[in-house]
Amino acid sequence: MHTLIVIAAGIAVLVTTLLIGRWTGLGVADAALVFIPIWFALALLNLWIGVSKAGYSVAEEIPVLLLAFSAPALAALVVWWHVHSGG
């Protein structure tokens, strides 16, 4: 359940990043690419919290990291591709 919450938070951060990109003139496509390293850092923070506070091992947290990072990052790449393909 926690992983789904983290993924939903990632989508919320993506939407926020896209809106900021649009409002600041950066552009939606560039904002989508900016989101990816930001989200990776936040996903690593989630891993660190899982290991240091919740007591999980790194081996247990790596699959969660991969899933929690990849779903919103893939959404960002889809947005980037859609904007660049003229869709």
BELVEN-V919649 format. One record per residue. N is the residue number from 1. SS is DSSP state (~ for helix, > for strand, _ for the rest). PSI is psi in degrees with one decimal (none if undefined). D_CENTER is the distance of its C-alpha to the mean C-alpha in Angstrom with 1 decimal. Layout:
N	SS	PSI	D_CENTER
N	SS	PSI	D_CENTER
This chain:
1	_	-39.9	17.1
2	~	-37.9	14.9
3	~	-40.3	12.3
4	~	-36.8	12.4
5	~	-41.5	12.1
6	~	-41.7	8.9
7	~	-43.5	7.4
8	~	-39.7	9.2
9	~	-38.4	8.1
10	~	-41.7	4.4
11	~	-39.0	6.6
12	~	-41.3	8.8
13	~	-38.5	7.0
14	~	-48.5	6.5
15	~	-43.0	10.2
16	~	-43.7	11.2
17	~	-41.1	10.2
18	~	-41.4	12.0
19	~	-42.9	14.9
20	~	-41.3	15.3
21	~	-40.4	15.4
22	~	-43.0	18.0
23	~	-31.2	20.0
24	~	-7.1	20.3
25	_	0.0	21.3
26	_	-38.5	18.5
27	_	148.8	17.9
28	~	-42.0	15.2
29	~	-46.5	14.9
30	~	-37.7	14.6
31	~	-37.0	12.1
32	~	-39.0	9.8
33	~	-33.2	10.5
34	~	-35.1	10.2
35	~	-37.9	6.6
36	~	-51.8	5.9
37	~	-31.4	8.0
38	~	-45.7	7.1
39	~	-35.5	3.7
40	~	-42.5	6.2
41	~	-40.8	8.7
42	~	-35.9	7.5
43	~	-38.5	7.2
44	~	-37.3	10.6
45	~	-41.6	11.8
46	~	-41.0	11.4
47	~	-47.1	13.3
48	~	-42.3	15.9
49	~	-42.1	16.5
50	~	-37.5	17.1
51	~	-47.8	19.5
52	~	-32.6	21.2
53	_	-40.4	21.5
54	_	-12.0	21.3
55	_	12.9	23.3
56	_	156.7	21.4
57	_	162.4	22.0
58	~	-39.2	19.6
59	~	-33.8	20.6
60	~	-31.0	19.7
61	~	-23.7	16.2
62	~	-47.2	15.3
63	~	-35.2	15.0
64	~	-43.1	12.8
65	~	-47.9	10.5
66	~	-43.6	10.6
67	~	-47.2	10.1
68	~	-33.9	7.4
69	~	-45.5	5.3
70	~	-34.9	7.1
71	~	-54.2	7.2
72	~	-33.8	4.3
73	~	-40.0	4.9
74	~	-40.3	8.4
75	~	-40.3	8.4
76	~	-41.3	7.8
77	~	-35.6	10.5
78	~	-42.7	12.6
79	~	-47.2	12.7
80	~	-48.1	13.7
81	~	-42.1	16.2
82	~	-42.2	17.6
83	~	-41.8	18.3
84	~	-24.2	19.8
85	_	-1.3	21.9
86	_	13.1	23.5
87	_	none	22.4
